[in-house]
Amino acid sequence: PPPARRRRPANGTHARVLPVAALEQPLQLLQHLALLPDAFRGGSPDVVCALARPLLFLSPDNIWDAFFRGAPVESGDDVVATLFCGRWLQCQTRAARSAPDVTHRVVHPQLCGRPPEEQCSRGVVWPLAMHAPGPQEQHGLYAALYRGWPWRCGGGSAQSSAVPPPPPGPRVRGFPRPGEGPRPYVAVLIGSLLRSPQSTLVLLGRLFGDSQVRYKVFVYTSPLVKTEACYQAAGLLTEYVGAELRFATREEVLEEEAFQEAVGAGHMRQWFKLWQAYQMMEAFERREGIEFDLVLKARSDIEFKQPFDLTDFPELMVARVLYSSMDMAFFCSRAVARTLLADVTAALVNRSGDERRVFPLDYGKLLRSSSGNGLPLQVFPDIGSESFRKAVEQDLRWFRAEVLRHRPALEAAHRRIEGGERMPIVSGHWRFRNDTKEYKHWEKTGRLPKDNAMCSIRHWYYHVHVAEPEVHIRGWPSSHPTPLSKMRHYWQCNCEPPGCIPDSWDAPLPVLG
């Protein structure tokens, strides 16, 4: 076939679902397709592949080369060959499909359909199919093999310089090798108090292990305390890190206090500051005529142990996913950040009120999401099932299974609540469970949250849950823990009203005691 016909969009761009009953073997599906002359509107395809189980990541370009590599262009249609890839995938050329009685050349690729780590360790360079049982694995392989995203072949750890280099990793013909694709431009948003800033200042100067990754830091915070150490911290942010640093004005502080009054909790002010940092990023994009590829949300008091490695975030550039460590840090694409942050303060205010309310939940979306989505922290109607109650409160391993089992009853209960009926509730959040040690601690110290005090973590996860277009949460990688500095309540560089009034403001100091 001519070169124009050889390039095909990868991985289902022209997918079509056919109403075919379950078949035992891929060859049966190939034979079935032969009876459907109108199955392909663009004419008879050059190669047809059939999967009996949708658990494989296919490399169409490598499959093509397995059939036609070395064959003259004009003779491509004459190649009579069938490819066998384990039990679940078989492919045939057009000539083979139209001549079933002719002896076929059999293509039997090494380790075809086996997991990536096995193909990597055995030195497979041009994989035809890899075992990929879910969306996360499919997205990760697509990013590495078709977009050149950095990849530890097979998911192993990075190689030490003392260890001999591994054999050449898998790749797809005509596409960049894993790790050789374009590097992203990352916006780093810090909207918070400058607590324990020494925890992150050094790392912010070299935030990514790959020196080719460009990034820009945007910091929005409360007015600065006038001490030598805090002046040095601000100077390091602007000069060493190259950050844009902005301190809140009197008018912005008043706006932030109104936001706190609406949402009922002081710790929610971080979302107002983050929204301001997001506005700083957008202003930079307009000014420079560019748009960032990725957005990383961080805090100054998180003690990241090492620079970020893009291999630990494989889906960022190819899927609408959010890697989230509760409400402390998250990493996502620019498009996802626009969905989540453009109006985050208004959305939170609109959801303020009695925290015992049952919010609408999309149980189909919940079942499509992966673990780590924080949804057990939401408030559910108590449908009278002890197993569901236990899964929400104690045993998250069964949470999705119990939601699937009781989905009709849960959705019916939501409809009754929307109609005005009051129902008992169940939640995995400690504030609704007086038997937890957290509840007892805050009760003993007289600091139980008020009924209208929003929980930042719960509402962040709900904000992601209701996002449109849909966003899927991924667990934050364990290779990048997010411990908070133990000194965050003692070392900080902000004078935040009303507890502290900057010297330059024309207002009396608050009366203490």
N, C-alpha and C positions, 0 to 999 in steps of 0.2 A: 504494500500500500504506500502511497506517497506520504512524505513527512507530515503534511497537514493532517492526515488521518491518524497518524501514529500518536499524536499528543491528545490525551483524554483528561478531562478534569478528574481529579482523584476522589475516591471514597464517596460515591453516591450522589454526585452532582446531578446525574440524570437517572436517579433511582425511580423505579416504578413498581408499585405493589400489585402483584397478580393474585387473583383469588384461586390459589392452588391448595388443595387439601394436603395435610401432612404426609410427607413421603419418607420412606425409610432411608434411601440412598440418594446422593447427589445425581447419579446417572439417570435415575428415574425422573428427576426434575428436568434434566437436559432433554430427555426424550419427550417429556410433556411439552416443553417449549417448542419442539419441532412441529407440534400440532397447532401452534398459535402463530400463524403467519403475520398477524397484525400486532404482535406483542411489542415490536420495536418500530416506532413510527419513522425513524430515520433510515430504515432499510435494515437488511440483515447485518448483524454485527460481525466483526472480524473474529472476535473471541467471546465466548460465553462461559461464565463461571457459575456454578451452583453450589450453595452452601446448605447443608442439612441442619446446621446449628449456627446461629448468628453470633459466634464467639470468636471470630477471627478478624484481625486487622489485615486487609489486603493491600498489596502494592501493585496496582494495575500495570504500572510501567515495567516493573520487574517481571511480572507474568508475561507481558508482551515479549520482552526480550528472551525469556525462556523458550518461547515458541519460534521467534523469527530472527534471533541474533545470528548474523552471518548469512542469512538468506538474501538473495537479490531482492530489491524493492519490488520489481515487477512480478516476482514469483511468490509474494507473500500469501496470496489467496490460495496457492497450490499446496501449502504446507498442511499435511494431514497428520494431526497430532492430538493426543489427549494427555492431559496433565492430571496426575493423582497426588493429592495432598492429604495423607491420612484418610480417615473415614469420612471427614465432613466437607471436603472441598474437592471438586473436580472441574476441570476446564477443558473446552474443546475449541479448535479453530473452526472457521466457517466450512473449510473443505472437509474436515472430519465429520461435521454434523450432516453435511449433504452426501457423504459417502460412507454410510455405516458399515458396509460390507468390505471396504478396502482395509488392508492392514495399516494400522495406525502406528506412528512413532510415539513411543511412550516417554513422557517426561515425568521423572520422579525425583523432585528436588530434595536435597538433604535437609532433614529436620523440619520440613515444611509443616506449619501449624503448631510447632512446639513453642513454649514460652520464650520471651525475649532473652532472659538470662541464660537459657540453655543454648540458644542460637549464638549469643555473644561469646560464651565460653568455648564454643566449638568452632568459632571463626567464620560463621556464615556472613558473607559480605553483601549478597544481593537477595535478601529475604523475599519470598513470595507471599507468605502469610505468617502471622504471629498470633499466638493465643492472647486474646484481650477480652476478658469476660464482661467488662463494664465500660460506661462512658469515660471514666477517669483514665483507664488504660488506653482506650481508643484515642482520646484527645492527646494524651502524652506521646503516643507513637506518631500521631500525625504531626505534632509540633516538631518532634525531633527529625523524622524522616523526610518530611515535606517542607518544613519551614526552617530547618537548620538550627532549632533551639538546642541549647546545651543539654547534654544527656549523659548520665552515667550508664553505660551500656548494661542493660539488664537490671538497673536499679541498685547496683552495688555501690560501695563506698569509693571515694576518690582514691586514685593510685598514689602511693608514696614514691618519691624519687628514687628510693633504693630498690624498688620492685621493678622487674623488667616490664616494659610497656606491653599492654595486652595486644592481641591480634587486631587488625583493622576492624572497626565496628561495622554493623549493618548500615546500608545506605540505599537510596533509590536513584536509579539512573535519571540524569537530567535535573536533579535537585541538589541543593547544597548538603554537604555532609553534616551530621549532627554536630552542633557547636560552631559551624561556619556561616550561619545565617546572620542577618543584620541584628545588631544589638539594639535594645529598646532605649528610649529616652524616658526617664522616670521622674515624676514629681513626688517629692516627699513632703507630706503635710504634718506639721506639728501645731496643733491648736490646744494649748494647755498652759497651766502654770509652769514656769521654769523651775521645777523641783529637781533637786540633786542634779543639776545640769552636767556636772563632770562625768556622770554615768554614760552619756552619749556623745559628748563633744568630740572626743578623739575618734570614735567610730564614724561619726558623721563626715569626717574628712576623708574616709575611705570606706564607704558604706557597702560596696560590692567587691567581691573577690576578683571579679573580672574587670580589669582596668578599662576595658572598652565600653563598659556600660556608663552612659552619661546620666547625670541626675542633677536636679535643682531642688533646694530645700526652701520651704516657705513656713515661717514661724509667726503665729499670731498669739500674743499673750497679754496679760494685764500689765499695768504700769510697773516700771522697774524700781527696785529698791536702790537707793543711792549709797552703795558700798563699793569699795575697790574690787572685791571678788566678783560682784555682779556686773560691774563695768567690764571686767576682764572676760567674763562669760559671754556677754553681748558682743564684745570685740572678736572673740574667737568664732562665734557664729557667723558674723558678717565677713571677717577677713580670712580665717582659716577654712571655714566650711563654704563660704560664698553664699550664705543664706540671705534671703530677703526677710528682714525682721521688722515687725510692726507691733507697737504697743497701743493698747486700747485708749481711745480718747474718752473724755467725760461723757459725751453723748452715747458712745458705744457701751460704756459701763452701765449707764441707765437702761439702755436697751437690753443688755444682758441680765440685769436685775429683774426687769419685767418678764423676761423669758423664764428665769428661775421661779418667779411667783406663779407663772402659769403652770409649770410642770411639777412644782411642789418639792423640788429637791436640789440642793446645792451642787451635788456631784454631776448633775445633768448640764451644768454650765460648760462642760468640755465640748458638748455638741455645738453650742453657739460659737465657741472659739474655733472648732474645726471648720464650721461653715465659713467663718471669716478667712481662715487659711485657704479654703477652697476658692473663695472669691479672689484672693491674692493670686492664686495660680491662674485662674481664668483671665485676670487682667494682664498677667505676664504673657499668656498665649496670644491675646489680642494685640498686645504691644509688639511682640516679636514675630507675629504671623506664623506661628507654629502650633502644634498640638502634641502634648505628651502621649506616649504609648501606654504607660502604666502609672498607677498611683499607689503609693505606699503611705499609710497612716501610721504615725508613731507617736511616742511621748518622750519627754526628756528624762523621765525617771525610770525608763526600762533599761535594764542592764543587758543588752544584747551581748552574747559571748563572742561573736565572730562576725565578719562581714557576710553579707547575704550571698547565697549561691543560687543562681537562677535554675539550676537543675532540680532544686527542691520545690519549684513552683511550675510544673510542666504545662499546665493548662491556661496560663495567663493570657496568651496571645491568640488562642484558638477557640475559647469557649467563654460564656458569660458565667464565670465562677468568681468566688470571693474566698480567699484564704484568710480566715479570721481567728484571732486569739481573743475571744470574748469581745469586750469593747476597747481593748488596749491597743491592738495593732491589727491592721488588715492590709492586704495586697490584692489589687485587681486591675483590670484594664481601664483605660480612660473612659470607655463607653459605660462600663459598670459604675464607675465613680460618678459619672453624670446622672445616671439613674438614681443613685442612692443619696448623693450629697447636694444636688442642685437646690432642693427645697426641704432639706432634712429638718430644719428648725420649725418650719410651718407644719410639717407632718407630725412632729412630736407634740406640738401645742394642740393640734386637732385631736390627738388621742389622749390628751390629759383628762384627769377626772378620777373617779373611783377605780382603784386598781383591782378590785374584785370583779370587775365587769368581764364578761366573756366576749372577746373580740372574734370577728369572723375569721375562720380558718379554712384554707383550701386543702382538704385532705388528700386530693390527688397530687398536688404539688408537694405536700409533706412526704408522701410515699415515694415520690421521685427523687427527693433530696437524699444526700448521704448523711452518715452519722456526723455528729459535731455541729448540727444546725441549731442547737439550743432550744428547740421547740418544746421539750418537756417543761421548760420554765414558764410556758404560757398557762393561761387559765382555761381549763376544759370543763364542760358540763359533766357532772357526776351521773353516769348512766346506770349506776347500781352494779357494775361489774367489779368484783374484787380483783380479778386478774388485771384489768385495765388500770385500776387504781394503783396496784402494786407496781406495774410497769412504769407508770408516770412518776411515782414517788421514790421508788427504791431500785428497780432493776431495769435500767435503760436498754439492756440487751434485747428485751422483748417488746420495747416500745412500738417499733414499726409493725411488728407482727400483731400486736393487740389493736393498733389503729386499723389495720387491714381487716381484722376479724370483726371489729365493732363499728366500722365506718358507717353503715346505714343508720345505726342507732345514734351515733354522734351527730351526723348531719341532720337527722330528725330533731335532735335536741336543740341544735343551733337554730333551726327554723322556729321552734317553740319560743326560744328566748327572743328572737327577732320580733315575734308576735306579741311580746310583752310579758311572757310567763317568767317567773323567778324560779331558778333551780339551784340546788347545791352544786358546789364546784370542787374540782380536784386539780392540784398543780404540783410540779416538782420543785417550785420555789420555796425556800425556807420560810419566807414571811407569811405564808399561808398554812404553815405546819408547826403548831406549837410544841411538837415533840422533838424538834431538831435542836442540836446544841447551838446553832446560830441564833435561832429564835430566843432560846433561853438566855443567851449571853446578852443580846440587845435588850431583852426585857429586864434583865437584872440591872443593866446600866441605865435604864430609863431612856433608851434611844431607839425604841421600835419605830419604824417608819410610819408616818401618818397614812391614812387611807388614800390620800391623793398624791402621795410622794412616788413619782415614777422611778422604776428601777432601770438604770442605764443598760445593763446587760440584756434584760428581758426585752426591752423595747427596741434595742438594736437588732436582735434576732427577728423580732416581729417585723421591723421595718424592711429587712431583707426578704422576709417571707412574702410580703404583699407587693414587692417591687414588680413593676411592669415596664419593659419586658422582663421575663423571669430571670432571676439570679440564683445560682446554686452555691451553697456554702460548702467549702472544703475545710477539713481540719488543718490547723496550723502545723507545719512540719516540726517534728520533735528535734530536728537538728538545729532549730533556731528558737530555743526557749525564751520566754518573755518575763523573767523575774523582775519584780519591782525593787528599786533600791530601798534598803532598810532605813536610809537617811532621808527619804523623800518628804517626811513631815518636819524635818529639822533644818535641812538646807534648801532654801528656795529664795528666789530673787524677785519676788513680786510684792508690790504693795496694792492689794486688791480691796477696793471699797466694797462694803461700808466698814469693814474691820480695820482698814488702813487707808488714810487719805494722803496722796502724794503731796509733797511740799509745795509744788508749783500750782496746786489747785486752790482756788479761793474758797475754802470751806473750813470750818472748825474741826479739830480732831474729835473723834468720838469719845464720849465719857466712858471710862472703863470702871469695872467694879460695881 
